[in-house]
Amino acid sequence: MPKMKTHSGAKKRFRKTGTGKLRARHAMSSHILEKKSPKKKRHLADPVVVAKSDRSRVKKLLGGAGR
């Protein structure tokens, strides 16, 4: 059987932390920023941990047990 390829979009969007959690960017952080408060924009800049319900799907896309 051929090896399973890593999903190109997923490898650009998700990263595995040292403890094994999956990190991602916040949603709603790239455009229509004028109406958002500076505090909101500041908090959107911090990475977010992927939700438990999405973890298995993201790990599958990353391949290699979620590199």
CORURDA-V257536 format. One record per backbone hydrogen bond with DSSP energy under -1.0 kcal/mol. NH is the residue of the N-H (numbers start at 0). CO is the residue of the C=O. Records with the same first field share a line. If there is no record, write none. Layout:
BEGIN
NH = CO  CO
END
This chain:
BEGIN
6 = 60
10 = 6
13 = 9
14 = 22
16 = 20
19 = 16
22 = 14
23 = 47
40 = 36
41 = 37
42 = 38
43 = 39
47 = 23
49 = 21
53 = 50
54 = 50
57 = 53
58 = 54
59 = 55
60 = 56
61 = 57
62 = 58
66 = 62
END
